[in-house]
């Protein structure tokens, strides 16, 4: 899924949406401040990218989204996750089992306002990014 909506302020995706989409890329949407994705969405997406979203402050993704392995883990080296150059992004919340079969990298880059990163649930197996490398860089202003 590629969006080209320059005036979009908020993106809400309901539960079970876009199961067959192959990519999720949101870039250069200057007015977008919030993204909320429900449970069980975008299961077939191989590449997740958020880039140059300077007003984005919040990202929330429900459980079992962006994974073919519902309530389980997988190891798919063709699946990657990247958020970069989102200067005002303060909060990222990812529910349990989302991205559980992504193994080609988890990258956060150039997010100087990031205050909170919550992945899965504390105290239980959430399996997010289970086989993936984890890279955080260039977080300071």
N, C-alpha and C positions, 0 to 999 in steps of 0.2 A: 504494500500500500504506500503510495507516494502522494503527499498532500501539497497543493499549491494554492493556499488560501491566505493571502497577505493580511486580511482584516480579522482573522479568527482569533478570539481571545481565550476560549476555553474549549477543550476537546474531551468529550465524554463518550466512551464506548461501552455499551451494555454487555452483560454476561452472554457468553456463547457466540460472540460476533466474529466474523471474518476468519473462520476456521481454515479456509483454503488459501488465504493470502500468502504470498511467497516472501514478501519483504515489508518491513515497516521502517520508513525513512521520513522524518520530519525535519526539514532544514530551512533556515532563512525565513521563518514566519515571525516577523518582527513584533506582532501584537499578542502572540500566544503566551498566556501566563500560567495555565494549568492544564495538565493531562491526567485523566483518570480512565483506566482501562479495567473492566470488570473481570470476573472469573471465567476461565475456559475460553479465552480469546486468542486469535492469531496463532493457532497451534502449528501451522505449517511454515511459519516465517523462519527463514534461515539467518537473516541479517537484521538486527535492530540497531537503528542509528537515530540519535537526536544530535543536531549540530547547529550552531549559530542561532540559538533561540534566546535572545538577550533579555526578554521579559519573563521567560519561564521561571516560576518560583517553586512549583510543586509537581512531582510525578508520583502517581500511585497506580500500582498494577496489582490486581487481585491474584488469587491462587490458580494454579494449573493453567496459566496463560503462557504463550510462547513455548510450548513443549508438546511433543508427541507422546511423551511418557507420563501419562496422568498418574499422580500419586506414586511416582517411581523415579528412577534415574536412568539416564541413557548416556551414550558417549558419541556425539556427532561432531566431528571436526569441521564440518561445513557450516556450523552455526556460531555467530559472533554477536557481541553486545558492545556498543560504544556510545558514550555520551561525551560530547566535547564542545567547548566554547559556548557554554550556557552561563553567562556571567552572573545571573541573579538566582540560579537554581539553589534553593535552600534545603529542600527535603526530597529524598527518594525513599519510597516504601514499596517493597516487592513481596508479595504473598508467597506462602509455601508452595513448593513444587514448580513455581514458574521458572522458566529457563533451566529446568533440571537436566536437559540433554544438550545444553550448549557447552562445547568444549574447545572452541576456537577463540577464547579470550573474553574477559570482562574488563573493559577499560573505561575509566573516568579520567578525563583530561581537561584541564583549564576550566575548573569549576570553583572560582575563588570565593563564592558565597555559601558553599555547601556546609550546612550545619548538622544535618541528620541523614544517616544512611541506615535503613532498616531492611534486612533481607531475611525472609522466613520468620519463624517463631522460635523464640528462645526456649530451650528445654525439650524440644521435640525435633525429630528428623524432618527437615524441610527440603533438603536435597538441591537447593538452588545452586546452579553453576558448579555442580559436584566435581566434574572433571576439567574445569576451566582454570586457566591462569587468572590471576587477580592483579590488576595494575591500576594504581592511583598515582597521578603525577600532575605537576603544575597547578596546585590548588591555591596558592597564595596570590594576592593582587600584585 
